[in-house]
């Protein structure tokens, strides 16, 4: 389980995260929502170790990881799909996938499951990442994260710039990973209805804080929408 407790994060004199807490269990999708600039991506970067937190704690599977480098967090079973995908445009699809093997157990190869989840990638193994469509690049970014064999998957805006049919496919994959494979999933998203249908837990952030959080089935969804639109 991932447990984030009272995390603070500053950029210079600007306090970006103000005592944020978040819990994600295996087999569960936790969606983090909020308007632009409220700290959602900063929270994910803090979990991944790409930003140094000023206070609070981050534990994964009972282990305090707040001082671990990002590469060590990846080896500990945390996969990260950043906003904007950040694939390597001049590497082939195959080479992009193989970059993740540095965080996988020794002797690993690209698992065949990623091609079962995203069949289009098998057709484009020799194609450069930069020549793929936005939706195909997003599938590649998720497949690359899965190549490292994570147990926690963090996704930042996976539907951004992606065509509707691929958004539906990505939702299917996330649901499969959580419910059939037991992954813990943290998802930052702007598309409220898509996140609501997919997530077991929702947290809504406002000005660097979690303003509303709870099980999707019990949460006041109208209050959540109001926080996202006001």
C-alpha positions in Angstrom: 0.0 0.0 0.0 1.1 3.6 -0.7 0.6 5.9 2.2 1.3 9.7 1.9 0.9 11.6 5.1 1.0 15.4 5.7 3.4 16.0 2.8 4.5 19.6 2.1 6.4 20.8 -0.9 7.8 24.2 -1.8 9.2 25.8 -4.9 11.3 28.6 -3.4 9.1 30.7 -1.2 5.9 29.3 -2.8 4.2 26.5 -0.8 2.8 24.0 -3.4 1.6 21.1 -1.2 0.1 21.8 2.2 -0.2 18.7 4.4 -1.4 16.4 1.6 -2.4 12.8 2.7 -3.3 10.0 0.4 -3.7 6.2 0.7 -3.8 3.7 -2.1 -4.3 0.0 -1.6 -3.5 -2.9 -4.0 -6.3 -3.5 -6.4 -7.5 0.1 -6.1 -7.6 3.1 -8.4 -7.3 6.5 -6.6 -8.0 9.5 -8.8 -6.7 12.9 -7.9 -8.6 15.7 -9.4 -8.4 19.5 -9.4 -8.0 22.6 -11.5 -4.7 23.5 -13.1 -2.0 24.7 -10.7 -3.4 23.1 -7.5 -0.4 20.7 -7.0 -1.6 17.5 -8.6 1.4 16.8 -10.7 3.7 18.0 -7.9 2.2 15.4 -5.7 2.9 12.6 -8.2 6.5 13.9 -8.7 7.0 13.9 -4.9 5.8 10.3 -4.7 8.2 9.4 -7.5 11.1 11.3 -5.8 11.4 13.8 -8.6 10.7 16.6 -6.1 12.1 16.7 -2.5 9.4 17.1 0.1 9.7 19.6 2.9 7.8 17.6 5.4 5.6 14.6 6.0 6.2 11.0 5.0 5.8 8.7 2.0 5.7 4.9 2.6 5.3 2.1 0.0 4.6 -1.4 1.2 5.5 -0.4 4.7 8.8 1.1 3.8 9.7 4.8 4.2 10.8 5.9 0.7 11.0 9.6 1.2 14.8 9.6 0.9 15.1 7.2 -2.0 16.2 8.4 -5.4 13.7 8.1 -8.2 15.6 5.1 -9.7 15.5 3.2 -6.4 11.7 3.9 -6.2 11.3 2.5 -9.7 13.3 -0.6 -8.6 11.0 -0.9 -5.5 8.0 -1.3 -7.8 6.8 2.1 -8.6 6.0 2.9 -12.2 5.5 6.5 -13.4 3.8 7.8 -16.6 4.5 11.5 -16.7 2.4 14.2 -18.1 3.3 14.7 -21.7 4.4 11.1 -22.0 8.1 11.9 -22.3 8.9 9.0 -24.6 12.2 9.1 -26.5 11.2 10.4 -30.0 14.3 9.2 -31.9 14.3 5.7 -30.4 12.1 2.9 -31.8 9.2 1.6 -29.9 11.3 -1.5 -29.0 14.1 0.7 -27.7 11.8 2.9 -25.7 10.4 -0.2 -24.0 13.9 -1.6 -23.3 14.9 1.6 -21.5 12.7 0.5 -18.6 14.6 -2.8 -18.1 17.1 -0.9 -16.0 14.5 -0.9 -13.2 13.3 -4.4 -13.8 14.7 -7.6 -12.1 18.0 -8.7 -13.6 17.7 -10.8 -16.7 14.2 -9.4 -17.6 13.0 -8.8 -21.1 10.1 -6.8 -22.4 7.0 -8.8 -21.2 4.7 -10.1 -23.8 1.8 -8.8 -21.7 2.4 -5.2 -22.8 1.6 -6.3 -26.4 -1.5 -8.1 -25.2 -2.6 -4.9 -23.5 -1.6 -2.6 -26.4 -1.5 -4.7 -29.6 -0.8 -1.7 -31.8 2.7 -1.5 -30.3 3.7 -4.9 -31.7 3.0 -3.6 -35.2 5.2 -0.6 -34.7 8.3 -2.0 -32.9 10.7 -0.6 -35.4 8.9 2.7 -35.8 10.4 5.8 -34.0 8.4 6.9 -31.0 8.1 10.5 -32.4 6.3 9.1 -35.4 3.5 7.7 -33.4 0.2 9.5 -32.8 -0.5 11.1 -29.4 -2.7 8.1 -28.4 -0.1 5.6 -29.5 2.6 7.5 -27.6 0.5 7.4 -24.5 0.1 3.6 -24.9 3.9 3.3 -25.3 4.5 5.4 -22.2 2.2 3.1 -20.1 3.8 0.0 -21.7 7.3 1.3 -20.9 6.3 1.8 -17.2 4.9 -1.7 -17.1 8.1 -3.2 -18.6 9.8 -2.5 -15.2 7.3 -4.8 -13.5 5.8 -2.2 -11.1 3.1 -2.9 -8.4 2.2 0.7 -8.1 1.4 2.7 -11.3 1.3 6.5 -11.2 -0.3 8.2 -14.2 -0.3 11.9 -14.8 -3.1 13.1 -17.2 -3.2 9.9 -19.3 -6.1 11.2 -21.5 -4.4 14.5 -22.4 -4.2 14.9 -26.2 -5.6 11.4 -26.8 -8.4 10.5 -29.1 -11.6 9.1 -27.5 -11.2 5.5 -28.7 -7.7 5.3 -27.1 -9.0 6.9 -23.9 -11.5 4.1 -23.6 -8.7 1.5 -24.2 -6.5 3.1 -21.6 -9.4 3.0 -19.1 -9.8 -0.7 -19.9 -6.1 -1.4 -19.2 -6.1 0.5 -16.0 -9.2 -1.3 -14.7 -7.6 -4.7 -15.7 -4.3 -3.9 -13.9 -6.1 -2.9 -10.7 -8.9 -5.4 -10.5 -7.3 -8.4 -12.2 -3.6 -7.9 -11.4 -3.8 -6.3 -8.0 -2.0 -3.1 -9.0 -2.3 0.0 -6.9 -3.0 2.9 -9.2 -2.7 6.7 -8.6 -4.3 8.7 -11.4 -4.2 12.5 -11.9 -7.0 13.5 -14.4 -9.0 16.5 -15.6 -11.7 14.4 -17.3 -14.1 14.1 -14.3 -16.6 11.6 -15.7 -14.0 9.2 -17.0 -12.1 9.3 -13.6 -15.3 8.8 -11.6 -16.2 5.7 -13.6 -12.8 4.3 -13.2 -11.7 5.2 -9.7 -12.5 3.4 -6.4 -11.4 6.5 -4.4 -11.4 10.2 -5.4 -9.5 13.1 -4.0 -10.1 16.7 -5.1 -7.3 19.2 -4.5 -7.7 22.9 -4.0 -4.7 25.3 -3.5 -2.3 22.5 -2.6 -4.6 20.8 -0.2 -7.0 17.9 -0.4 -10.4 19.5 0.0 -12.6 16.4 -0.5 -11.7 12.7 -0.4 -13.4 9.4 -0.1 -14.8 6.3 -1.9 -16.3 7.2 -5.2 -19.6 5.5 -4.3 -20.0 7.6 -1.1 -18.5 10.9 -2.2 -20.7 14.0 -2.8 -20.0 14.1 -6.6 -21.8 17.5 -7.0 -19.6 19.0 -4.4 -16.6 17.5 -6.2 -17.8 19.0 -9.5 -18.2 22.4 -7.8 -14.6 22.4 -6.6 -13.4 21.6 -10.1 -15.4 24.4 -11.8 -15.5 27.3 -9.4 
